[in-house]
């Protein structure tokens, strides 16, 4: 499953404060973790309730459902990007195994440094 990095902005009347959203998260930590949330860090924006969330979800629809479930009494605007989806990995990033170093390489390194 892909891991997403998302920017979340909560709005509403009255606008929620980071402490309000933080309390909502704290009250449902296990449920939100089971849904894929790894972490939420609030941004120090004056007057806004904004955060960065890292979550692993099956797809973007599941990510949106997770973000919307965090604080139900406010609207959340979500901007996300995939952080590590193997199926969407660029072709130029190889997945080859790195061979182990040759035996005795540390001894050879020490000898070379000592010369």
N, CA, C and O atoms as a GROMACS GRO file, in nm:
protein
  460
    1UNK      N    1   0.084  -0.118   0.000
    1UNK     CA    2   0.000   0.000   0.000
    1UNK      C    3   0.089   0.124   0.000
    1UNK      O    4   0.194   0.126   0.064
    2UNK      N    5   0.046   0.226  -0.071
    2UNK     CA    6   0.127   0.348  -0.076
    2UNK      C    7   0.116   0.430   0.053
    2UNK      O    8   0.015   0.426   0.124
    3UNK      N    9   0.221   0.502   0.080
    3UNK     CA   10   0.223   0.596   0.191
    3UNK      C   11   0.210   0.736   0.133
    3UNK      O   12   0.278   0.772   0.036
    4UNK      N   13   0.121   0.816   0.192
    4UNK     CA   14   0.093   0.951   0.144
    4UNK      C   15   0.145   1.053   0.244
    4UNK      O   16   0.141   1.032   0.365
    5UNK      N   17   0.193   1.164   0.191
    5UNK     CA   18   0.225   1.282   0.271
    5UNK      C   19   0.120   1.385   0.231
    5UNK      O   20   0.108   1.420   0.114
    6UNK      N   21   0.043   1.433   0.329
    6UNK     CA   22  -0.071   1.520   0.299
    6UNK      C   23  -0.066   1.648   0.381
    6UNK      O   24  -0.028   1.648   0.498
    7UNK      N   25  -0.105   1.756   0.316
    7UNK     CA   26  -0.125   1.884   0.384
    7UNK      C   27  -0.275   1.894   0.412
    7UNK      O   28  -0.356   1.886   0.320
    8UNK      N   29  -0.311   1.912   0.539
    8UNK     CA   30  -0.451   1.922   0.578
    8UNK      C   31  -0.478   2.061   0.632
    8UNK      O   32  -0.400   2.113   0.713
    9UNK      N   33  -0.589   2.123   0.588
    9UNK     CA   34  -0.633   2.252   0.639
    9UNK      C   35  -0.778   2.240   0.679
    9UNK      O   36  -0.865   2.214   0.595
   10UNK      N   37  -0.806   2.257   0.809
   10UNK     CA   38  -0.943   2.250   0.859
   10UNK      C   39  -1.003   2.390   0.862
   10UNK      O   40  -0.938   2.485   0.905
   11UNK      N   41  -1.127   2.401   0.814
   11UNK     CA   42  -1.199   2.528   0.817
   11UNK      C   43  -1.340   2.504   0.867
   11UNK      O   44  -1.389   2.391   0.865
   12UNK      N   45  -1.404   2.609   0.912
   12UNK     CA   46  -1.542   2.599   0.959
   12UNK      C   47  -1.579   2.724   1.035
   12UNK      O   48  -1.498   2.816   1.050
   13UNK      N   49  -1.702   2.728   1.082
   13UNK     CA   50  -1.749   2.840   1.162
   13UNK      C   51  -1.804   2.785   1.291
   13UNK      O   52  -1.910   2.722   1.289
   14UNK      N   53  -1.739   2.805   1.402
   14UNK     CA   54  -1.610   2.872   1.417
   14UNK      C   55  -1.497   2.782   1.366
   14UNK      O   56  -1.510   2.660   1.362
   15UNK      N   57  -1.386   2.845   1.328
   15UNK     CA   58  -1.271   2.770   1.278
   15UNK      C   59  -1.211   2.686   1.390
   15UNK      O   60  -1.191   2.736   1.501
   16UNK      N   61  -1.182   2.559   1.364
   16UNK     CA   62  -1.123   2.476   1.468
   16UNK      C   63  -0.979   2.520   1.498
   16UNK      O   64  -0.911   2.575   1.412
   17UNK      N   65  -0.937   2.496   1.618
   17UNK     CA   66  -0.801   2.526   1.660
   17UNK      C   67  -0.721   2.396   1.661
   17UNK      O   68  -0.779   2.289   1.675
   18UNK      N   69  -0.588   2.404   1.648
   18UNK     CA   70  -0.508   2.281   1.653
   18UNK      C   71  -0.532   2.198   1.779
   18UNK      O   72  -0.528   2.075   1.774
   19UNK      N   73  -0.556   2.264   1.892
   19UNK     CA   74  -0.583   2.189   2.016
   19UNK      C   75  -0.711   2.107   2.004
   19UNK      O   76  -0.717   1.995   2.055
   20UNK      N   77  -0.814   2.162   1.937
   20UNK     CA   78  -0.940   2.089   1.918
   20UNK      C   79  -0.918   1.964   1.834
   20UNK      O   80  -0.965   1.855   1.868
   21UNK      N   81  -0.845   1.980   1.723
   21UNK     CA   82  -0.819   1.867   1.634
   21UNK      C   83  -0.727   1.767   1.705
   21UNK      O   84  -0.746   1.646   1.693
   22UNK      N   85  -0.629   1.817   1.778
   22UNK     CA   86  -0.539   1.729   1.854
   22UNK      C   87  -0.613   1.645   1.956
   22UNK      O   88  -0.583   1.526   1.971
   23UNK      N   89  -0.710   1.704   2.025
   23UNK     CA   90  -0.791   1.628   2.121
   23UNK      C   91  -0.874   1.521   2.051
   23UNK      O   92  -0.890   1.410   2.102
   24UNK      N   93  -0.927   1.556   1.933
   24UNK     CA   94  -1.005   1.457   1.856
   24UNK      C   95  -0.918   1.340   1.815
   24UNK      O   96  -0.962   1.225   1.818
   25UNK      N   97  -0.795   1.368   1.777
   25UNK     CA   98  -0.702   1.262   1.739
   25UNK      C   99  -0.667   1.177   1.861
   25UNK      O  100  -0.668   1.054   1.855
   26UNK      N  101  -0.636   1.243   1.972
   26UNK     CA  102  -0.597   1.172   2.094
   26UNK      C  103  -0.709   1.079   2.143
   26UNK      O  104  -0.681   0.973   2.199
   27UNK      N  105  -0.834   1.118   2.121
   27UNK     CA  106  -0.946   1.037   2.165
   27UNK      C  107  -0.971   0.915   2.078
   27UNK      O  108  -1.046   0.825   2.117
   28UNK      N  109  -0.909   0.911   1.959
   28UNK     CA  110  -0.932   0.800   1.866
   28UNK      C  111  -0.802   0.748   1.805
   28UNK      O  112  -0.800   0.703   1.691
   29UNK      N  113  -0.695   0.754   1.881
   29UNK     CA  114  -0.563   0.720   1.828
   29UNK      C  115  -0.558   0.582   1.766
   29UNK      O  116  -0.509   0.567   1.654
   30UNK      N  117  -0.608   0.481   1.836
   30UNK     CA  118  -0.600   0.345   1.784
   30UNK      C  119  -0.684   0.326   1.659
   30UNK      O  120  -0.642   0.259   1.565
   31UNK      N  121  -0.802   0.384   1.658
   31UNK     CA  122  -0.890   0.374   1.541
   31UNK      C  123  -0.824   0.439   1.419
   31UNK      O  124  -0.827   0.382   1.309
   32UNK      N  125  -0.765   0.557   1.438
   32UNK     CA  126  -0.701   0.627   1.327
   32UNK      C  127  -0.576   0.553   1.280
   32UNK      O  128  -0.548   0.549   1.160
   33UNK      N  129  -0.501   0.495   1.373
   33UNK     CA  130  -0.384   0.415   1.333
   33UNK      C  131  -0.426   0.292   1.254
   33UNK      O  132  -0.362   0.256   1.156
   34UNK      N  133  -0.534   0.227   1.296
   34UNK     CA  134  -0.583   0.111   1.222
   34UNK      C  135  -0.626   0.150   1.081
   34UNK      O  136  -0.620   0.067   0.990
   35UNK      N  137  -0.670   0.273   1.063
   35UNK     CA  138  -0.711   0.322   0.931
   35UNK      C  139  -0.590   0.365   0.847
   35UNK      O  140  -0.605   0.395   0.729
   36UNK      N  141  -0.470   0.368   0.908
   36UNK     CA  142  -0.349   0.397   0.830
   36UNK      C  143  -0.270   0.519   0.870
   36UNK      O  144  -0.162   0.542   0.816
   37UNK      N  145  -0.320   0.598   0.964
   37UNK     CA  146  -0.250   0.720   1.002
   37UNK      C  147  -0.125   0.688   1.083
   37UNK      O  148  -0.130   0.613   1.180
   38UNK      N  149  -0.012   0.746   1.041
   38UNK     CA  150   0.114   0.728   1.115
   38UNK      C  151   0.139   0.847   1.207
   38UNK      O  152   0.171   0.829   1.324
   39UNK      N  153   0.124   0.968   1.153
   39UNK     CA  154   0.152   1.086   1.234
   39UNK      C  155   0.083   1.209   1.176
   39UNK      O  156   0.052   1.216   1.057
   40UNK      N  157   0.061   1.305   1.265
   40UNK     CA  158   0.007   1.436   1.229
   40UNK      C  159   0.089   1.540   1.305
   40UNK      O  160   0.104   1.531   1.427
   41UNK      N  161   0.141   1.638   1.233
   41UNK     CA  162   0.218   1.745   1.294
   41UNK      C  163   0.153   1.877   1.253
   41UNK      O  164   0.139   1.906   1.134
   42UNK      N  165   0.114   1.955   1.352
   42UNK     CA  166   0.048   2.083   1.324
   42UNK      C  167   0.151   2.189   1.286
   42UNK      O  168   0.261   2.192   1.341
   43UNK      N  169   0.114   2.273   1.192
   43UNK     CA  170   0.201   2.380   1.145
   43UNK      C  171   0.174   2.506   1.227
   43UNK      O  172   0.060   2.530   1.268
   44UNK      N  173   0.275   2.586   1.250
   44UNK     CA  174   0.257   2.706   1.333
   44UNK      C  175   0.199   2.824   1.255
   44UNK      O  176   0.257   2.932   1.255
   45UNK      N  177   0.086   2.802   1.188
   45UNK     CA  178   0.019   2.909   1.114
   45UNK      C  179  -0.076   2.982   1.206
   45UNK      O  180  -0.165   2.921   1.266
   46UNK      N  181  -0.059   3.112   1.218
   46UNK     CA  182  -0.150   3.193   1.299
   46UNK      C  183  -0.287   3.200   1.232
   46UNK      O  184  -0.297   3.237   1.115
   47UNK      N  185  -0.390   3.165   1.304
   47UNK     CA  186  -0.526   3.176   1.254
   47UNK      C  187  -0.572   3.059   1.170
   47UNK      O  188  -0.691   3.048   1.140
   48UNK      N  189  -0.482   2.970   1.132
   48UNK     CA  190  -0.520   2.854   1.052
   48UNK      C  191  -0.498   2.727   1.132
   48UNK      O  192  -0.414   2.723   1.222
   49UNK      N  193  -0.573   2.625   1.098
   49UNK     CA  194  -0.552   2.494   1.158
   49UNK      C  195  -0.501   2.405   1.046
   49UNK      O  196  -0.578   2.347   0.970
   50UNK      N  197  -0.369   2.396   1.035
   50UNK     CA  198  -0.305   2.322   0.927
   50UNK      C  199  -0.209   2.220   0.985
   50UNK      O  200  -0.149   2.241   1.090
   51UNK      N  201  -0.195   2.108   0.914
   51UNK     CA  202  -0.107   2.002   0.961
   51UNK      C  203  -0.054   1.922   0.843
   51UNK      O  204  -0.109   1.926   0.733
   52UNK      N  205   0.054   1.850   0.870
   52UNK     CA  206   0.108   1.752   0.776
   52UNK      C  207   0.074   1.614   0.833
   52UNK      O  208   0.100   1.586   0.950
   53UNK      N  209   0.015   1.528   0.749
   53UNK     CA  210  -0.020   1.394   0.792
   53UNK      C  211   0.054   1.292   0.705
   53UNK      O  212   0.064   1.310   0.584
   54UNK      N  213   0.104   1.189   0.768
   54UNK     CA  214   0.162   1.075   0.696
   54UNK      C  215   0.072   0.956   0.723
   54UNK      O  216   0.043   0.923   0.838
   55UNK      N  217   0.028   0.893   0.615
   55UNK     CA  218  -0.066   0.782   0.629
   55UNK      C  219  -0.044   0.680   0.518
   55UNK      O  220  -0.007   0.715   0.406
   56UNK      N  221  -0.067   0.555   0.550
   56UNK     CA  222  -0.062   0.447   0.452
   56UNK      C  223  -0.204   0.400   0.428
   56UNK      O  224  -0.271   0.351   0.519
   57UNK      N  225  -0.250   0.417   0.304
   57UNK     CA  226  -0.388   0.381   0.268
   57UNK      C  227  -0.388   0.309   0.134
   57UNK      O  228  -0.292   0.319   0.057
   58UNK      N  229  -0.494   0.236   0.108
   58UNK     CA  230  -0.505   0.160  -0.016
   58UNK      C  231  -0.503   0.250  -0.140
   58UNK      O  232  -0.444   0.215  -0.242
   59UNK      N  233  -0.566   0.367  -0.129
   59UNK     CA  234  -0.571   0.460  -0.242
   59UNK      C  235  -0.608   0.598  -0.191
   59UNK      O  236  -0.624   0.619  -0.070
   60UNK      N  237  -0.622   0.693  -0.283
   60UNK     CA  238  -0.653   0.831  -0.242
   60UNK      C  239  -0.791   0.844  -0.181
   60UNK      O  240  -0.812   0.927  -0.093
   61UNK      N  241  -0.887   0.763  -0.226
   61UNK     CA  242  -1.021   0.768  -0.166
   61UNK      C  243  -1.016   0.729  -0.018
   61UNK      O  244  -1.081   0.793   0.065
   62UNK      N  245  -0.939   0.625   0.014
   62UNK     CA  246  -0.926   0.585   0.154
   62UNK      C  247  -0.855   0.693   0.234
   62UNK      O  248  -0.888   0.715   0.351
   63UNK      N  249  -0.759   0.760   0.173
   63UNK     CA  250  -0.690   0.868   0.241
   63UNK      C  251  -0.785   0.983   0.271
   63UNK      O  252  -0.781   1.039   0.381
   64UNK      N  253  -0.870   1.019   0.176
   64UNK     CA  254  -0.967   1.126   0.197
   64UNK      C  255  -1.064   1.088   0.309
   64UNK      O  256  -1.094   1.171   0.395
   65UNK      N  257  -1.112   0.965   0.309
   65UNK     CA  258  -1.203   0.921   0.417
   65UNK      C  259  -1.134   0.931   0.553
   65UNK      O  260  -1.196   0.973   0.651
   66UNK      N  261  -1.007   0.892   0.560
   66UNK     CA  262  -0.933   0.901   0.685
   66UNK      C  263  -0.921   1.046   0.730
   66UNK      O  264  -0.950   1.078   0.845
   67UNK      N  265  -0.879   1.134   0.641
   67UNK     CA  266  -0.861   1.276   0.678
   67UNK      C  267  -0.993   1.339   0.720
   67UNK      O  268  -0.996   1.416   0.816
   68UNK      N  269  -1.101   1.307   0.650
   68UNK     CA  270  -1.230   1.364   0.685
   68UNK      C  271  -1.283   1.310   0.819
   68UNK      O  272  -1.362   1.377   0.885
   69UNK      N  273  -1.240   1.193   0.858
   69UNK     CA  274  -1.288   1.134   0.983
   69UNK      C  275  -1.217   1.188   1.106
   69UNK      O  276  -1.262   1.163   1.218
   70UNK      N  277  -1.109   1.260   1.089
   70UNK     CA  278  -1.031   1.307   1.203
   70UNK      C  279  -1.111   1.405   1.288
   70UNK      O  280  -1.117   1.392   1.410
   71UNK      N  281  -1.173   1.504   1.224
   71UNK     CA  282  -1.248   1.608   1.296
   71UNK      C  283  -1.376   1.635   1.219
   71UNK      O  284  -1.375   1.711   1.122
   72UNK      N  285  -1.485   1.572   1.261
   72UNK     CA  286  -1.607   1.571   1.182
   72UNK      C  287  -1.681   1.704   1.176
   72UNK      O  288  -1.759   1.727   1.083
   73UNK      N  289  -1.659   1.793   1.272
   73UNK     CA  290  -1.737   1.917   1.275
   73UNK      C  291  -1.674   2.029   1.193
   73UNK      O  292  -1.716   2.144   1.205
   74UNK      N  293  -1.575   1.998   1.110
   74UNK     CA  294  -1.512   2.100   1.024
   74UNK      C  295  -1.483   2.039   0.888
   74UNK      O  296  -1.471   1.918   0.874
   75UNK      N  297  -1.472   2.125   0.789
   75UNK     CA  298  -1.432   2.083   0.654
   75UNK      C  299  -1.281   2.075   0.650
   75UNK      O  300  -1.212   2.159   0.709
   76UNK      N  301  -1.228   1.975   0.581
   76UNK     CA  302  -1.082   1.964   0.567
   76UNK      C  303  -1.046   1.965   0.419
   76UNK      O  304  -1.102   1.891   0.339
   77UNK      N  305  -0.951   2.051   0.386
   77UNK     CA  306  -0.896   2.057   0.250
   77UNK      C  307  -0.769   1.973   0.250
   77UNK      O  308  -0.684   1.989   0.338
   78UNK      N  309  -0.755   1.884   0.152
   78UNK     CA  310  -0.646   1.787   0.151
   78UNK      C  311  -0.566   1.801   0.023
   78UNK      O  312  -0.622   1.800  -0.087
   79UNK      N  313  -0.435   1.813   0.037
   79UNK     CA  314  -0.343   1.807  -0.077
   79UNK      C  315  -0.242   1.699  -0.045
   79UNK      O  316  -0.172   1.705   0.056
   80UNK      N  317  -0.234   1.598  -0.132
   80UNK     CA  318  -0.150   1.482  -0.102
   80UNK      C  319  -0.056   1.448  -0.216
   80UNK      O  320  -0.079   1.483  -0.332
   81UNK      N  321   0.049   1.379  -0.178
   81UNK     CA  322   0.138   1.320  -0.277
   81UNK      C  323   0.179   1.182  -0.226
   81UNK      O  324   0.189   1.159  -0.106
   82UNK      N  325   0.203   1.092  -0.320
   82UNK     CA  326   0.245   0.957  -0.284
   82UNK      C  327   0.393   0.964  -0.248
   82UNK      O  328   0.474   1.020  -0.321
   83UNK      N  329   0.425   0.905  -0.134
   83UNK     CA  330   0.562   0.907  -0.085
   83UNK      C  331   0.641   0.785  -0.131
   83UNK      O  332   0.757   0.798  -0.168
   84UNK      N  333   0.579   0.668  -0.128
   84UNK     CA  334   0.653   0.545  -0.161
   84UNK      C  335   0.562   0.435  -0.215
   84UNK      O  336   0.536   0.337  -0.146
   85UNK      N  337   0.515   0.450  -0.336
   85UNK     CA  338   0.432   0.347  -0.398
   85UNK      C  339   0.518   0.271  -0.498
   85UNK      O  340   0.557   0.327  -0.601
   86UNK      N  341   0.548   0.144  -0.469
   86UNK     CA  342   0.634   0.065  -0.555
   86UNK      C  343   0.582   0.055  -0.698
   86UNK      O  344   0.660   0.051  -0.792
   87UNK      N  345   0.450   0.050  -0.715
   87UNK     CA  346   0.395   0.036  -0.849
   87UNK      C  347   0.411   0.162  -0.932
   87UNK      O  348   0.401   0.158  -1.055
   88UNK      N  349   0.435   0.276  -0.866
   88UNK     CA  350   0.452   0.402  -0.938
   88UNK      C  351   0.597   0.452  -0.930
   88UNK      O  352   0.624   0.569  -0.954
   89UNK      N  353   0.689   0.363  -0.896
   89UNK     CA  354   0.828   0.400  -0.880
   89UNK      C  355   0.886   0.436  -1.017
   89UNK      O  356   0.869   0.359  -1.112
   90UNK      N  357   0.952   0.549  -1.030
   90UNK     CA  358   1.012   0.586  -1.159
   90UNK      C  359   1.109   0.479  -1.206
   90UNK      O  360   1.176   0.415  -1.125
   91UNK      N  361   1.117   0.460  -1.337
   91UNK     CA  362   1.202   0.356  -1.394
   91UNK      C  363   1.349   0.376  -1.362
   91UNK      O  364   1.424   0.279  -1.356
   92UNK      N  365   1.391   0.500  -1.342
   92UNK     CA  366   1.533   0.526  -1.318
   92UNK      C  367   1.577   0.488  -1.177
   92UNK      O  368   1.696   0.490  -1.148
   93UNK      N  369   1.483   0.455  -1.089
   93UNK     CA  370   1.520   0.411  -0.955
   93UNK      C  371   1.526   0.258  -0.956
   93UNK      O  372   1.423   0.192  -0.970
   94UNK      N  373   1.644   0.205  -0.943
   94UNK     CA  374   1.662   0.060  -0.949
   94UNK      C  375   1.626  -0.008  -0.818
   94UNK      O  376   1.632   0.053  -0.711
   95UNK      N  377   1.590  -0.134  -0.827
   95UNK     CA  378   1.558  -0.214  -0.709
   95UNK      C  379   1.651  -0.334  -0.701
   95UNK      O  380   1.614  -0.438  -0.647
   96UNK      N  381   1.774  -0.319  -0.757
   96UNK     CA  382   1.866  -0.432  -0.758
   96UNK      C  383   1.930  -0.450  -0.621
   96UNK      O  384   1.950  -0.354  -0.547
   97UNK      N  385   1.960  -0.574  -0.591
   97UNK     CA  386   2.031  -0.606  -0.467
   97UNK      C  387   2.174  -0.558  -0.479
   97UNK      O  388   2.238  -0.574  -0.583
   98UNK      N  389   2.225  -0.498  -0.374
   98UNK     CA  390   2.364  -0.458  -0.371
   98UNK      C  391   2.446  -0.577  -0.323
   98UNK      O  392   2.415  -0.635  -0.218
   99UNK      N  393   2.550  -0.615  -0.399
   99UNK     CA  394   2.626  -0.732  -0.355
   99UNK      C  395   2.701  -0.702  -0.226
   99UNK      O  396   2.738  -0.587  -0.200
  100UNK      N  397   2.723  -0.804  -0.145
  100UNK     CA  398   2.796  -0.781  -0.020
  100UNK      C  399   2.942  -0.745  -0.050
  100UNK      O  400   2.995  -0.784  -0.154
  101UNK      N  401   3.007  -0.671   0.039
  101UNK     CA  402   3.147  -0.636   0.015
  101UNK      C  403   3.233  -0.762   0.020
  101UNK      O  404   3.197  -0.861   0.084
  102UNK      N  405   3.348  -0.758  -0.050
  102UNK     CA  406   3.434  -0.876  -0.050
  102UNK      C  407   3.487  -0.906   0.090
  102UNK      O  408   3.502  -0.816   0.172
  103UNK      N  409   3.515  -1.033   0.115
  103UNK     CA  410   3.567  -1.073   0.245
  103UNK      C  411   3.701  -1.006   0.272
  103UNK      O  412   3.785  -0.994   0.183
  104UNK      N  413   3.721  -0.965   0.395
  104UNK     CA  414   3.847  -0.903   0.434
  104UNK      C  415   3.865  -0.759   0.388
  104UNK      O  416   3.975  -0.705   0.395
  105UNK      N  417   3.758  -0.697   0.343
  105UNK     CA  418   3.772  -0.560   0.292
  105UNK      C  419   3.812  -0.461   0.400
  105UNK      O  420   3.883  -0.365   0.372
  106UNK      N  421   3.769  -0.483   0.525
  106UNK     CA  422   3.807  -0.389   0.632
  106UNK      C  423   3.957  -0.397   0.660
  106UNK      O  424   4.021  -0.294   0.684
  107UNK      N  425   4.013  -0.518   0.658
  107UNK     CA  426   4.157  -0.533   0.678
  107UNK      C  427   4.235  -0.460   0.571
  107UNK      O  428   4.335  -0.395   0.600
  108UNK      N  429   4.190  -0.472   0.447
  108UNK     CA  430   4.258  -0.403   0.336
  108UNK      C  431   4.247  -0.252   0.354
  108UNK      O  432   4.342  -0.179   0.323
  109UNK      N  433   4.133  -0.205   0.402
  109UNK     CA  434   4.114  -0.062   0.424
  109UNK      C  435   4.210  -0.011   0.533
  109UNK      O  436   4.274   0.093   0.517
  110UNK      N  437   4.220  -0.085   0.644
  110UNK     CA  438   4.312  -0.046   0.751
  110UNK      C  439   4.457  -0.041   0.703
  110UNK      O  440   4.532   0.050   0.738
  111UNK      N  441   4.496  -0.141   0.622
  111UNK     CA  442   4.631  -0.144   0.569
  111UNK      C  443   4.657  -0.024   0.478
  111UNK      O  444   4.765   0.036   0.482
  112UNK      N  445   4.560   0.010   0.396
  112UNK     CA  446   4.576   0.123   0.304
  112UNK      C  447   4.588   0.254   0.380
  112UNK      O  448   4.665   0.341   0.340
  113UNK      N  449   4.513   0.269   0.488
  113UNK     CA  450   4.517   0.392   0.569
  113UNK      C  451   4.649   0.400   0.645
  113UNK      O  452   4.704   0.508   0.662
  114UNK      N  453   4.701   0.286   0.690
  114UNK     CA  454   4.823   0.283   0.770
  114UNK      C  455   4.947   0.314   0.687
  114UNK      O  456   5.049   0.355   0.742
  115UNK      N  457   4.941   0.297   0.557
  115UNK     CA  458   5.059   0.324   0.471
  115UNK      C  459   5.091   0.466   0.464
  115UNK      O  460   5.187   0.505   0.397
   0.00000   0.00000   0.00000
